[in-house]
Amino acid sequence: MTNDFPYSLEPKVRVRLRWIQYHEDVVGKIAPTCRHFGIARSTFYYWYRRYKQMGVEGLHDMSRRPHHLNFQIPQEIINLILKIRPERHYGARLMSLYLRKNYQIFMGKKVQQMKQTKV
C-alpha cells in the first residue's frame, strides 16, 4: 500500500481512498478488503465505481439536494405575497385564504412552505 496519501482531503475521502488502495495494492480481491475494513461489499462497489469514473473527486459526498422541484410558485405570485405580507401580517393559512378569495389563486400548502423558507 502506498503512503503518498493526500492529507489535504476530507477524512471520509481519505478512508474511502484507503479502501481502494488496500484493494488494489495489497489484496486484489473485494471480499477480503471489505472484511478487513468492516464494510459491506455494496458500499465498496459503490465507491469503487465512482472512483473509477471520476477519480479521487468521485470519493467526495455529493449533494443530496433534488435536481429540480416538482412544483415551483411562479415569480409573480411570490411578488404578490411579498407585497401583501407587510400590509396584512397574515400567516400562511390566512394568506392562502386571502389569495383564493381576492385573486382566485389556490396555493394550499405551498404558502406554508414559503413561510418555512422565509421568502
CYANA upper distance limits for C-alpha pairs under 8 A (distance plus 0.5 A):
  1 MET  CA     21 GLN  CA      6.74
  1 MET  CA     22 TYR  CA      6.48
  1 MET  CA     25 ASP  CA      5.70
  1 MET  CA     26 VAL  CA      6.58
  2 THR  CA     21 GLN  CA      7.92
  2 THR  CA     25 ASP  CA      8.17
  5 PHE  CA     14 ARG  CA      8.12
  6 PRO  CA     14 ARG  CA      8.27
  7 TYR  CA     14 ARG  CA      8.13
  9 LEU  CA     13 VAL  CA      6.75
  9 LEU  CA     14 ARG  CA      6.70
 10 GLU  CA     14 ARG  CA      6.81
 11 PRO  CA     15 VAL  CA      6.80
 12 LYS  CA     16 ARG  CA      6.82
 12 LYS  CA     60 HIS  CA      8.18
 13 VAL  CA     17 LEU  CA      6.55
 13 VAL  CA     56 VAL  CA      8.42
 13 VAL  CA     59 LEU  CA      5.97
 13 VAL  CA     60 HIS  CA      6.31
 14 ARG  CA     18 ARG  CA      6.56
 15 VAL  CA     19 TRP  CA      6.93
 16 ARG  CA     20 ILE  CA      7.02
 16 ARG  CA     47 TRP  CA      7.71
 16 ARG  CA     59 LEU  CA      7.12
 17 LEU  CA     21 GLN  CA      6.57
 17 LEU  CA     56 VAL  CA      7.96
 17 LEU  CA     59 LEU  CA      7.86
 18 ARG  CA     22 TYR  CA      6.44
 19 TRP  CA     23 HIS  CA      6.68
 19 TRP  CA     33 THR  CA      7.60
 19 TRP  CA     37 PHE  CA      7.87
 19 TRP  CA     44 PHE  CA      8.26
 20 ILE  CA     24 GLU  CA      6.60
 20 ILE  CA     48 TYR  CA      7.20
 21 GLN  CA     25 ASP  CA      6.16
 21 GLN  CA     26 VAL  CA      8.16
 22 TYR  CA     26 VAL  CA      5.71
 22 TYR  CA     27 VAL  CA      7.01
 22 TYR  CA     28 GLY  CA      8.43
 22 TYR  CA     33 THR  CA      7.45
 23 HIS  CA     27 VAL  CA      5.70
 23 HIS  CA     28 GLY  CA      5.50
 23 HIS  CA     29 LYS  CA      6.74
 23 HIS  CA     30 ILE  CA      6.98
 23 HIS  CA     33 THR  CA      6.29
 24 GLU  CA     28 GLY  CA      5.66
 27 VAL  CA     32 PRO  CA      7.61
 27 VAL  CA     33 THR  CA      7.24
 29 LYS  CA     33 THR  CA      7.08
 30 ILE  CA     34 CYS  CA      6.67
 30 ILE  CA     41 ARG  CA      7.68
 30 ILE  CA     44 PHE  CA      8.36
 31 ALA  CA     35 ARG  CA      6.74
 31 ALA  CA     41 ARG  CA      7.31
 32 PRO  CA     36 HIS  CA      6.52
 33 THR  CA     37 PHE  CA      6.87
 34 CYS  CA     38 GLY  CA      6.11
 34 CYS  CA     39 ILE  CA      5.55
 34 CYS  CA     40 ALA  CA      6.69
 34 CYS  CA     41 ARG  CA      6.51
 34 CYS  CA     44 PHE  CA      7.59
 35 ARG  CA     39 ILE  CA      7.15
 39 ILE  CA     43 THR  CA      7.20
 39 ILE  CA     44 PHE  CA      7.62
 40 ALA  CA     44 PHE  CA      7.02
 41 ARG  CA     45 TYR  CA      6.58
 42 SER  CA     46 TYR  CA      6.56
 43 THR  CA     47 TRP  CA      6.95
 44 PHE  CA     48 TYR  CA      6.34
 45 TYR  CA     49 ARG  CA      6.40
 46 TYR  CA     50 ARG  CA      6.97
 47 TRP  CA     51 TYR  CA      6.51
 47 TRP  CA     58 GLY  CA      8.14
 47 TRP  CA     59 LEU  CA      6.91
 48 TYR  CA     52 LYS  CA      6.68
 49 ARG  CA     53 GLN  CA      6.73
 50 ARG  CA     54 MET  CA      6.38
 50 ARG  CA     55 GLY  CA      7.73
 50 ARG  CA     58 GLY  CA      5.56
 50 ARG  CA     59 LEU  CA      7.21
 51 TYR  CA     55 GLY  CA      5.01
 51 TYR  CA     56 VAL  CA      6.42
 51 TYR  CA     57 GLU  CA      7.98
 51 TYR  CA     58 GLY  CA      5.66
 51 TYR  CA     59 LEU  CA      6.61
 53 GLN  CA     58 GLY  CA      7.77
 54 MET  CA     58 GLY  CA      5.31
 55 GLY  CA     59 LEU  CA      8.00
 56 VAL  CA     60 HIS  CA      8.11
 73 ILE  CA     77 ILE  CA      7.22
 73 ILE  CA     78 ILE  CA      7.23
 73 ILE  CA    110 LYS  CA      8.12
 74 PRO  CA     78 ILE  CA      7.03
 75 GLN  CA     79 ASN  CA      6.66
 76 GLU  CA     80 LEU  CA      6.69
 77 ILE  CA     81 ILE  CA      6.68
 78 ILE  CA     82 LEU  CA      6.66
 79 ASN  CA     83 LYS  CA      6.64
 80 LEU  CA     84 ILE  CA      6.68
 81 ILE  CA     85 ARG  CA      6.38
 81 ILE  CA     95 MET  CA      8.29
 82 LEU  CA     86 PRO  CA      7.79
 82 LEU  CA    119 VAL  CA      8.29
 83 LYS  CA     87 GLU  CA      7.83
 84 ILE  CA     88 ARG  CA      6.51
 84 ILE  CA     89 HIS  CA      8.38
 85 ARG  CA     89 HIS  CA      5.74
 85 ARG  CA     90 TYR  CA      6.65
 85 ARG  CA     95 MET  CA      8.38
 90 TYR  CA     94 LEU  CA      6.10
 90 TYR  CA     95 MET  CA      5.97
 91 GLY  CA     95 MET  CA      6.40
 91 GLY  CA    115 LYS  CA      8.47
 92 ALA  CA     96 SER  CA      6.69
 92 ALA  CA    111 VAL  CA      5.98
 92 ALA  CA    112 GLN  CA      5.38
 92 ALA  CA    115 LYS  CA      6.97
 93 ARG  CA     97 LEU  CA      6.95
 93 ARG  CA    108 GLY  CA      8.47
 93 ARG  CA    111 VAL  CA      8.11
 93 ARG  CA    112 GLN  CA      7.58
 94 LEU  CA     98 TYR  CA      6.48
 95 MET  CA     99 LEU  CA      6.61
 95 MET  CA    111 VAL  CA      7.86
 96 SER  CA    100 ARG  CA      6.75
 96 SER  CA    106 PHE  CA      7.43
 96 SER  CA    107 MET  CA      6.21
 96 SER  CA    108 GLY  CA      6.59
 96 SER  CA    111 VAL  CA      6.95
 97 LEU  CA    101 LYS  CA      6.62
 98 TYR  CA    102 ASN  CA      6.43
 98 TYR  CA    103 TYR  CA      8.24
 99 LEU  CA    103 TYR  CA      5.64
 99 LEU  CA    104 GLN  CA      6.80
 99 LEU  CA    105 ILE  CA      5.84
 99 LEU  CA    106 PHE  CA      7.35
 99 LEU  CA    107 MET  CA      8.14
100 ARG  CA    104 GLN  CA      4.97
100 ARG  CA    105 ILE  CA      5.20
100 ARG  CA    106 PHE  CA      5.71
100 ARG  CA    107 MET  CA      8.09
101 LYS  CA    105 ILE  CA      8.34
107 MET  CA    111 VAL  CA      6.66
108 GLY  CA    112 GLN  CA      8.29
109 LYS  CA    113 GLN  CA      6.95
110 LYS  CA    114 MET  CA      6.75
111 VAL  CA    115 LYS  CA      6.77
112 GLN  CA    116 GLN  CA      6.98
113 GLN  CA    117 THR  CA      6.89
114 MET  CA    118 LYS  CA      6.53
114 MET  CA    119 VAL  CA      6.26
115 LYS  CA    119 VAL  CA      7.08
